[in-house]
Amino acid sequence: MPIISSYGRAIRIYARKGREWALKYVDGTAADKNGKPSRFRVANRWLKLLDAPFLVSSDCCDVMKKSPVHKYQRETGRMPFTGTLACESQLRKQAWMRTGCNGFAAKNPTSQPMAFWTENDVLAYLVDNDIEICPVYGRIVKADKTEADECPKTPKYKLTGVTRTGCMYCGFGCHLEKEPNRFQRMKETHPKLYEYCMRPVSRGGLGLDAVLSFADIKH
Ligand code: SF4
């Protein structure tokens, strides 16, 4: 079950090693494999996931996204272009600073030709070229300028709908959302999918009602 965050991965590992071991990640005394203080921290409130009647992980990303792409790469010899931006995460920024847009010498060669764009660049490009976007993002409207604008000449834009999308049923990060959170919104906009999502696995659903209830996430 992909809920909370990449803690999920950590918690899954903790679950194998036991509670004592997991507690080190709460009080900050855990070390990584090089003996340095681990960057992973688990909030006390999520320790209960050790006792959850379900497993928490992001393995679905490997099964549904990474493995099929790697299989395609092996079978065709083709390498991927991706639309990821360096500004999306510290990890992506560091990767871009290491290799630039074309990591051809990497173990898994990829090209990220948009890596140096900002999210505002993307919106400005869509507006300038009158490109239609998926309705779930709403409309692109002018936003207030901020001091953080990298390029004062580029108008600042924002979306009126959701700003990021992923798998519709993914629970990563939903505990940080203001209400209505993604599941509460899904209930209104996609009631049939919501019902499928919440229905117990034994009745052909995804069983998220029990999972979100266990984690005290409103839905
Ligand atoms: S984005 Fe999709 S594949 Fe990735 S963890 Fe969430 S549900 Fe799984």
Boltz pocket constraint, residues with backbone or C-beta under 6 A from the ligand:
constraints:
  - pocket:
      binder: B
      contacts: [[A, 2], [A, 57], [A, 58], [A, 59], [A, 60], [A, 61], [A, 62], [A, 64], [A, 65], [A, 166], [A, 167], [A, 169], [A, 170], [A, 171], [A, 172]]
      max_distance: 6.0
